[in-house]
Amino acid sequence: ANAGFDWLCIDLEHSVIELREAEDLIRIIETKGVIPLVRVSSNDPVQISRIMDAGAHGVVVPRVDTADDARRAVNAVFYPPKGSRGVGLARAHKYGASFDDYLEWISNNGLVIAQVESSQSVKNLAEILSVDGVGGFMVGPYDLSCSLGVPGHLDHPLVVESLEKVMQVAQEFPNAKRGIHKVSIDHQLVLEAVEQGFDLIAYSTDMLFLGESCRGGMKKIRESLNS
């Protein structure tokens, strides 16, 4: 959070992080003035509403393939009449003390990001982004490549064509966040994504930053010792 990121995403889909740990992480991220988002395990309204109660500013929702999937996520994030989220005392609104302020804030600022990670989600993206309350999308390139039958081949023509279709649709929704996950720690890929029109870019992961740094340092040490 001190590194200069505009936002950080806590991953509950591909990690062993539990809800209580996620709340601690949300708190830490917020104290640094960084936006805390959470990628939930699934499009589960119970988990989504609980993670929002914990103080998340928004959720990244996996496997949103249809407009109905998108509505399900929106309903879990927003209170009536925009959604169907239940009201309970929680950290997000200082356990009720600031509920009126939070109600207005979440209505205007709550973020639902639909993950585009299948050929079906690419096909239905316009309908997904048309759902009131969906703030944008996040391309999951590896899952998308798997869905297209070319797992891990991110430069394959099928993947490139799908990304082009995604960005064409995005032009019809100028207020929607256009996201993509650049998994590599190569910062040049982030700059390329900006040039392509993406404005919600997930830059690598903590595990890769740590792993690459450790491996690179150890390689240099051993090379020096063996020279």
Secondary structure, 3 states (H helix, E strand, C coil): CCCCCCEEEEECCCCCCCHHHHHHHHHHHHHCCCEEEEECCCCCHHHHHHHHHCCCCEEEECCCCCHHHHHHHHHHHCCCCCCCCCCCCCHHHHHHCCHHHHHHHHHHHCEEEEEECCHHHHHCHHHHHCCCCEEEEEECHHHHHHHCCCCCCCCCHHHHHHHHHHHHHHCCCCCCEEEEEECCCCHHHHHHHHHHCCCEEEECCHHHHHHHHHHHHHHHHHHHHHC
